[in-house]
Amino acid sequence: MDKHLKVAEHRFAEAVKTKRKLRERLSEVEGETAVLRKKILEAQARSSMDPVTGLANRAAYDERIKDEYNRWKRFKSPLILMVWDLDDFKLVNDRFGHQAGDKALRVIGQILQKSLRQPTLLVGMVVRSSVCCCLVPNWTRLVLWQRRFANRLRRVDFIQEISP
């Protein structure tokens, strides 16, 4: 009986050690998981942003337009897709260089973001070269947003902004 008791005590002690080691390893894995989860979220955010402007890129836009189209079909709520082009933007690149053109796009992107008072107004934004798109929920917001954006854009001295 003593022999069986010692074997049982030994097994119990080993089980306690194993349990402790497993808990330590589980804690390590949970920490690693949290780090990886954070990296994945950061990578997802980067993959949906244009590196030049910091605005949503084409992939993010494509995803969002599908969602908004399905929402429109389901609820029949207004949805406006506004598309515009920056006239003669190629001349900026030709005259001042691509770095200056990128800087101008960053300035325009910042103006776009500052022009939006409600974050829900800008559903998707694409800036590729000089073509921009924006999904707007209604005409009233569209008109207000256009005025605010145009006024801010007119006040920018681009020559000063894009100079090194």
Backbone bond lengths (Angstrom), bond angles and torsions (degrees), N, CA, C in turn:
res aa  C-N    CA-C-N  psi(-1)  N-CA   C-N-CA  omega(-1)  CA-C   N-CA-C  phi
1 M - - - 1.442 - - 1.515 111.01 -
2 D 1.358 116.54 -41.37 1.462 120.18 177.16 1.524 111.19 -57.32
3 K 1.318 114.75 -39.90 1.447 120.15 -178.90 1.534 110.17 -63.02
4 H 1.334 118.00 -43.54 1.459 122.62 179.27 1.522 110.88 -66.76
5 L 1.308 117.03 -37.33 1.452 122.04 179.13 1.532 110.03 -65.67
6 K 1.356 116.41 -43.80 1.462 120.44 178.86 1.528 110.91 -64.05
7 V 1.318 116.73 -41.15 1.465 120.47 178.04 1.526 109.71 -62.53
8 A 1.325 117.44 -44.07 1.458 122.00 179.52 1.525 110.62 -63.99
9 E 1.341 117.27 -42.53 1.470 120.53 178.37 1.528 110.67 -64.25
10 H 1.329 115.53 -40.77 1.456 119.82 178.62 1.539 110.33 -63.11
11 R 1.329 115.96 -45.38 1.466 120.48 178.80 1.534 110.83 -62.28
12 F 1.324 115.78 -40.03 1.466 120.03 178.82 1.536 110.17 -63.91
13 A 1.330 117.00 -44.73 1.466 121.20 179.27 1.530 110.17 -61.91
14 E 1.335 116.04 -41.79 1.465 119.80 178.28 1.531 110.53 -64.99
15 A 1.308 116.81 -39.35 1.468 121.11 178.95 1.527 110.46 -63.91
16 V 1.325 117.22 -39.57 1.471 121.65 178.21 1.532 109.75 -63.91
17 K 1.343 116.44 -44.07 1.460 120.67 178.23 1.533 110.75 -62.35
18 T 1.317 115.21 -45.80 1.466 120.16 179.93 1.524 110.43 -61.75
19 K 1.326 115.79 -43.30 1.465 120.12 178.95 1.529 110.59 -60.69
20 R 1.321 117.28 -43.28 1.460 121.79 179.45 1.528 110.29 -62.87
21 K 1.344 116.57 -44.94 1.457 120.65 179.15 1.533 111.23 -63.44
22 L 1.330 115.78 -40.77 1.464 119.43 178.99 1.527 111.29 -65.17
23 R 1.323 116.76 -39.52 1.468 120.07 177.44 1.531 110.66 -63.98
24 E 1.326 116.85 -41.51 1.463 120.78 178.01 1.527 110.30 -62.76
25 R 1.330 115.58 -45.17 1.464 119.70 -179.92 1.520 111.07 -65.23
26 L 1.332 116.31 -39.77 1.463 120.82 177.75 1.526 109.88 -60.95
27 S 1.307 117.03 -42.34 1.458 121.22 178.20 1.534 110.47 -62.16
28 E 1.327 117.46 -42.40 1.463 121.22 177.40 1.524 110.89 -61.85
29 V 1.325 116.58 -45.82 1.464 121.38 -178.95 1.528 110.43 -63.99
30 E 1.334 117.43 -39.70 1.459 120.14 177.83 1.525 110.66 -62.93
31 G 1.339 116.77 -40.33 1.462 120.47 176.81 1.518 111.51 -63.54
32 E 1.329 116.53 -45.17 1.462 120.94 177.99 1.524 110.86 -62.18
33 T 1.320 116.52 -39.34 1.465 121.54 179.29 1.522 110.41 -62.98
34 A 1.322 117.02 -43.16 1.468 120.54 179.22 1.530 110.34 -61.79
35 V 1.323 117.42 -42.22 1.465 121.46 178.90 1.523 110.10 -63.87
36 L 1.328 116.74 -46.08 1.466 120.61 -180.00 1.529 111.47 -65.12
37 R 1.318 117.36 -39.85 1.464 121.14 178.46 1.529 109.73 -60.15
38 K 1.342 116.56 -43.35 1.459 120.94 179.03 1.529 110.65 -63.18
39 K 1.326 117.19 -42.41 1.460 121.17 179.42 1.532 111.47 -64.69
40 I 1.320 116.26 -38.77 1.466 120.40 178.58 1.522 110.31 -64.14
41 L 1.330 116.59 -45.06 1.464 120.15 179.00 1.525 111.32 -62.52
42 E 1.319 117.00 -40.25 1.465 120.86 177.73 1.531 110.57 -65.14
43 A 1.329 116.59 -41.43 1.466 120.55 179.20 1.528 110.68 -65.93
44 Q 1.322 117.11 -39.84 1.464 120.29 177.73 1.522 110.22 -62.96
45 A 1.326 116.89 -42.86 1.461 120.44 179.08 1.533 110.14 -62.79
46 R 1.327 116.68 -44.07 1.463 119.90 179.35 1.527 111.54 -65.23
47 S 1.315 117.27 -36.14 1.465 120.07 -177.06 1.518 112.21 -71.52
48 S 1.313 118.18 -15.68 1.463 120.31 179.84 1.525 112.28 -105.92
49 M 1.341 116.67 9.53 1.461 120.07 -179.54 1.523 110.75 -117.98
50 D 1.309 114.93 142.86 1.449 120.91 173.31 1.527 107.73 -74.20
51 P 1.325 118.36 125.25 1.466 120.03 -175.62 1.527 113.71 -66.35
52 V 1.324 117.55 -24.03 1.462 120.31 -179.13 1.523 111.20 -79.75
53 T 1.319 116.72 -49.22 1.467 120.47 -172.19 1.523 113.90 -96.82
54 G 1.331 117.19 -23.13 1.457 119.97 -174.62 1.522 112.32 80.29
55 L 1.324 116.86 3.07 1.463 120.91 177.89 1.525 109.24 -90.34
56 A 1.314 115.23 167.76 1.461 119.69 178.45 1.523 109.84 -59.43
57 N 1.330 116.00 140.77 1.462 119.88 -178.37 1.529 111.25 -94.60
58 R 1.301 116.04 -173.41 1.462 121.16 -176.37 1.525 112.13 -61.52
59 A 1.322 117.28 -40.55 1.474 120.15 -179.61 1.534 110.25 -61.98
60 A 1.317 116.50 -44.11 1.471 120.13 178.97 1.526 110.39 -65.49
61 Y 1.318 115.60 -40.51 1.455 120.37 178.24 1.528 111.01 -61.73
62 D 1.336 116.52 -47.47 1.464 120.25 -179.84 1.523 111.27 -58.16
63 E 1.319 116.19 -42.73 1.467 120.65 178.90 1.527 110.60 -63.38
64 R 1.322 116.08 -45.64 1.458 120.02 -176.14 1.522 112.25 -70.10
65 I 1.319 117.28 -36.18 1.467 119.45 -179.18 1.529 110.38 -64.87
66 K 1.348 116.84 -36.04 1.469 119.72 176.01 1.525 110.35 -62.50
67 D 1.340 115.82 -46.06 1.467 120.15 179.75 1.527 111.01 -60.75
68 E 1.329 115.88 -45.37 1.467 119.81 -177.94 1.529 111.17 -68.04
69 Y 1.313 117.91 -36.91 1.457 120.93 177.39 1.536 109.97 -63.67
70 N 1.319 116.86 -44.83 1.471 120.31 178.17 1.526 111.25 -63.57
71 R 1.328 116.80 -39.17 1.475 120.67 177.35 1.523 109.58 -63.97
72 W 1.340 116.88 -42.87 1.454 121.42 178.62 1.531 110.66 -60.45
73 K 1.338 117.05 -44.84 1.468 120.79 178.93 1.525 111.16 -61.95
74 R 1.324 115.95 -40.76 1.460 120.36 -175.87 1.534 111.79 -73.16
75 F 1.333 117.88 -45.94 1.468 121.56 -171.95 1.525 113.70 -105.49
76 K 1.327 117.31 -10.16 1.470 121.84 -178.42 1.528 111.90 56.69
77 S 1.320 116.73 32.99 1.466 120.73 178.30 1.528 108.52 -85.51
78 P 1.338 116.75 152.88 1.465 119.22 -178.05 1.533 111.97 -60.98
79 L 1.300 114.51 144.61 1.454 120.25 176.47 1.521 107.57 -147.86
80 I 1.310 115.59 124.42 1.456 121.17 -177.45 1.518 108.01 -119.47
81 L 1.306 115.76 129.65 1.459 120.99 174.37 1.522 106.92 -106.02
82 M 1.306 115.27 115.22 1.451 120.65 -179.65 1.529 107.79 -104.28
83 V 1.322 116.35 129.28 1.457 121.81 179.38 1.524 107.05 -127.70
84 W 1.310 116.26 135.45 1.457 119.61 176.70 1.510 110.09 -145.56
85 D 1.314 114.04 163.24 1.461 121.40 -177.75 1.520 108.12 -124.74
86 L 1.318 116.28 141.40 1.457 120.91 175.68 1.524 106.76 -84.93
87 D 1.320 116.22 108.89 1.462 121.04 -174.96 1.515 112.34 -55.81
88 D 1.289 114.91 134.56 1.465 122.81 173.74 1.523 113.76 55.62
89 F 1.303 117.43 31.86 1.467 119.39 -178.43 1.526 111.53 -64.10
90 K 1.309 116.41 -29.78 1.461 120.13 178.49 1.527 110.80 -57.32
91 L 1.324 116.53 -32.35 1.467 120.50 179.25 1.527 111.77 -63.25
92 V 1.325 116.61 -32.56 1.475 119.82 177.39 1.517 108.94 -62.97
93 N 1.330 116.51 -49.00 1.467 120.15 178.57 1.535 111.31 -62.27
94 D 1.330 116.48 -42.64 1.466 119.96 -178.18 1.526 111.75 -66.61
95 R 1.304 116.58 -40.79 1.464 120.25 -174.59 1.534 113.15 -83.14
96 F 1.336 115.74 -41.10 1.470 119.32 -172.87 1.524 113.41 -110.57
97 G 1.316 118.24 -9.84 1.456 122.09 -179.90 1.530 112.17 98.23
98 H 1.327 114.85 162.64 1.469 120.31 -175.87 1.525 112.77 -68.79
99 Q 1.320 117.32 -30.64 1.476 118.79 176.64 1.520 110.27 -62.09
100 A 1.318 115.64 -43.23 1.464 119.96 178.66 1.531 110.04 -66.00
101 G 1.337 116.69 -39.15 1.465 120.04 177.12 1.518 111.71 -61.74
102 D 1.339 116.24 -42.18 1.472 120.01 177.00 1.520 110.78 -62.78
103 K 1.332 115.85 -40.90 1.470 119.70 179.62 1.531 110.10 -64.12
104 A 1.327 116.21 -40.51 1.470 120.14 177.37 1.526 110.44 -62.50
105 L 1.336 117.13 -41.33 1.467 119.92 177.94 1.526 110.96 -63.77
106 R 1.341 116.85 -38.07 1.474 119.78 177.07 1.524 110.53 -63.19
107 V 1.320 116.63 -43.20 1.474 120.76 178.87 1.524 109.77 -61.93
108 I 1.316 116.77 -45.64 1.468 120.73 179.24 1.524 110.26 -62.70
109 G 1.334 116.92 -41.58 1.470 120.31 177.43 1.518 111.77 -60.80
110 Q 1.322 117.21 -41.54 1.468 120.54 177.87 1.518 110.90 -64.74
111 I 1.318 116.86 -40.33 1.462 120.45 177.93 1.524 110.04 -63.81
112 L 1.335 116.36 -42.01 1.468 119.91 177.13 1.525 110.65 -56.64
113 Q 1.337 115.34 -48.98 1.464 119.39 -178.07 1.520 111.95 -64.94
114 K 1.319 117.84 -40.23 1.466 121.05 -179.42 1.523 111.96 -70.83
115 S 1.324 116.55 -24.54 1.462 120.37 -179.23 1.517 112.51 -74.49
116 L 1.305 116.01 -15.34 1.463 120.21 -176.99 1.516 109.59 -95.88
117 R 1.299 116.63 115.67 1.460 119.90 -179.63 1.520 111.82 -79.93
118 Q 1.317 115.71 -34.65 1.456 120.06 -179.35 1.525 108.38 -108.76
119 P 1.324 117.26 126.95 1.466 118.69 -178.43 1.519 113.29 -61.82
120 T 1.333 117.62 -22.89 1.462 119.48 -179.00 1.525 111.68 -76.31
121 L 1.311 117.81 -13.72 1.456 120.09 -178.60 1.522 111.16 -65.77
122 L 1.308 116.50 -44.75 1.454 120.16 -179.41 1.513 108.38 -88.20
123 V 1.292 115.84 102.31 1.450 120.58 -177.12 1.513 110.72 -87.75
124 G 1.297 116.17 -42.23 1.452 120.28 178.45 1.508 109.26 -147.62
125 M 1.285 117.11 144.26 1.458 120.17 -179.83 1.521 107.73 -140.94
126 V 1.287 115.47 134.98 1.455 120.39 176.22 1.517 106.80 -128.18
127 V 1.277 116.49 128.67 1.465 119.39 171.27 1.520 105.96 -124.51
128 R 1.283 116.29 109.74 1.462 122.68 177.15 1.508 104.78 -129.80
129 S 1.287 115.85 117.86 1.450 120.22 -177.52 1.523 107.58 59.62
130 S 1.319 118.57 -103.40 1.456 118.52 -178.60 1.517 112.37 -131.55
131 V 1.314 117.85 16.10 1.459 121.85 179.33 1.517 109.03 -103.68
132 C 1.326 115.90 130.39 1.462 121.35 -178.47 1.516 109.34 -125.40
133 C 1.324 116.34 147.42 1.464 122.15 176.76 1.520 109.10 -132.21
134 C 1.306 114.91 149.09 1.456 119.64 179.55 1.526 108.49 -148.48
135 L 1.312 117.00 134.54 1.463 121.48 173.84 1.529 107.58 -94.99
136 V 1.309 115.70 128.15 1.465 120.96 -176.35 1.531 108.15 -125.42
137 P 1.352 118.05 136.37 1.459 119.80 -173.98 1.529 115.79 -75.05
138 N 1.334 120.14 -23.37 1.461 119.06 178.74 1.529 111.15 -158.89
139 W 1.334 115.44 165.40 1.464 121.24 -175.25 1.526 112.23 -64.29
140 T 1.310 117.18 -40.09 1.465 120.20 -178.23 1.520 110.47 -59.61
141 R 1.303 115.84 -47.62 1.466 119.25 178.33 1.513 111.25 -63.97
142 L 1.320 116.23 -37.67 1.456 120.45 179.98 1.527 110.66 -60.08
143 V 1.329 116.90 -48.86 1.464 120.66 -178.08 1.527 110.31 -63.49
144 L 1.336 116.94 -45.76 1.470 120.06 179.50 1.521 110.71 -61.78
145 W 1.312 115.94 -45.07 1.456 120.30 -178.42 1.523 110.91 -63.94
146 Q 1.342 117.19 -43.52 1.463 120.46 -179.70 1.526 110.89 -59.89
147 R 1.320 116.46 -44.25 1.471 119.97 -179.99 1.523 110.90 -62.75
148 R 1.312 115.77 -46.96 1.469 120.17 -178.61 1.531 110.24 -62.02
149 F 1.312 116.36 -44.73 1.461 120.89 -179.57 1.525 110.66 -64.36
150 A 1.331 117.61 -48.29 1.466 121.51 -178.50 1.527 110.93 -61.13
151 N 1.324 117.34 -42.40 1.467 120.52 179.39 1.524 111.14 -62.76
152 R 1.291 117.12 -43.71 1.469 120.00 179.69 1.524 111.16 -67.39
153 L 1.314 116.32 -38.50 1.463 120.42 -179.12 1.530 110.75 -66.04
154 R 1.332 116.65 -39.22 1.463 120.75 179.60 1.534 112.45 -63.84
155 R 1.324 116.93 -29.15 1.470 120.52 -176.73 1.521 113.41 -80.87
156 V 1.311 117.43 -6.69 1.465 119.99 -176.66 1.518 110.14 -85.33
157 D 1.320 115.58 131.49 1.461 121.56 173.62 1.533 105.91 -93.26
158 F 1.334 116.12 93.27 1.456 120.56 -172.84 1.521 112.82 -65.04
159 I 1.321 117.18 -32.73 1.468 119.24 178.86 1.532 109.39 -60.51
160 Q 1.318 116.16 -44.16 1.463 119.84 177.81 1.522 110.98 -68.45
161 E 1.321 117.41 -40.56 1.464 121.93 -177.22 1.531 112.73 -65.04
162 I 1.321 116.72 -38.00 1.472 118.19 -175.05 1.508 113.48 -94.75
163 S 1.320 117.36 -4.26 1.468 119.73 177.16 1.519 109.51 -70.60
164 P 1.343 116.22 143.58 1.475 119.20 -178.69 1.516 112.93 -67.73
